[in-house]
Amino acid sequence: MRRFLFWPHLVAGVLAGLVILLMCVTGVLLTYEKQLLAWADRAVNTVPIAPGASRLPIDQLLGAAAKPIALTLINRPDAAAQLTLPGNKLVYVDPYTGRVTGETSAAARNFFRQVTLWHRWLGENTPTSKAITGASNLAFLFLLLTGVPMWIQRPIAWFRRGLSPKARHYNWHHVLGIWSSVPLLLIVVTAVFFSYSWSTPLLYTLTGEKPPGETKALPAGPGPYEPLLRQIDAPDWQVIAFRPAAGAFAVEEGSWGRVDLKSTWTISGDTLIRSDHFETLPLARRLRFWVRTVHTGEAAGLIGQTLAGLASAAGAVLVYTGLALSWRRLRLSRRRVDSELSAELR
């Protein structure tokens, strides 16, 4: 089996190795994106709490800036509300006074935006770059599926010291391959859904279900919205995002990775209707909701994010050691050919 799998594994790694390396390195940089963005905005995303102060109605908070696209509330006493403005601009508002405390860190968000662009599309969102990253994701999946049987056949459970460079690379490749194979498989399989539009319809086909049709967002009307907000039955809410153009409140009752604890409440006249119940959704749709948070590790909270980041780092080392071993094999083959030619000429 090892001989049968080795050469396809090596060829796929050489062809897609550099793109996979880029995706792994940028994946590491994106591991704690949300936490780092919150830290970068720490001077403006928290507010002082005056004794006896109460939150303003969301109608007043929406009026703190011109033409807001969305308002996000965080269930923490010192958390500022967030207003999303045209041009993907984000400002923070004191929920007790309505005062704008400041804008988000443009440098931090631009950095992560560029890293995401390289992570998904090699720095440029074009059909060619999408095709390359999509093919590289499939190649990475193939490398894992062919690598696991070879790593298990010759199991090397831990790192060893005092090895030559070639033996060290071989040791690292097998150890990291064994320990990171499961999280990497989850990351790569879910990445396919971002790379290819056919993956979601295929998921519905495999589960024997029909893909949902397109739904048009209905405007929420002029308000007031505060009475509607108070109708939401979610005592353990953590985040509520309201989009007037969509006429809906998106509610998160757990950490941002728990898609099963998210709900949408749609405005219908002067009342709210919960428009989705996760447990009653089709299986394919529930699985599709989990795709992104499984890919980033957020489905398991901070521990999951950390594991995803470590797996991405392991993937980068797997590519490096694999390419190093392939290069040594190529040099050795060339030396053998040169020595055979020299012998024939003599």
Secondary structure, 3 states (H helix, E strand, C coil): CHHHHHHHHHHHHHHHHHHHHHHHHHHHHCCCHHHHHHHHCCCCCECCCCCCCCCCCHHHHHCCCCCCCEEEEECCCCECEEEEECCCEEEEECCCCCCEEEECCHHHHHHHHHHHHHHHHCCCCCHHHHHHHHHHHHHHHHHHHHHHHHHHHCCCCCCCCCCCHHHHHHHHHHHHHHHHHHHHHHHHHHHHHHHCCCHHHHHHHHCCCCCCCCCCCCCCCCCCCHHHHCCCCCCCCCEEEEECCCCEEEEECCCCCCHHHEEEEEEECCEEEECCCHHHCCHHHHHHHHHHHHHHCHHHHHHHHHHHHHHHHHHHHHHHHHHHHHHHHHHHHHHHHHHHHHHHHC
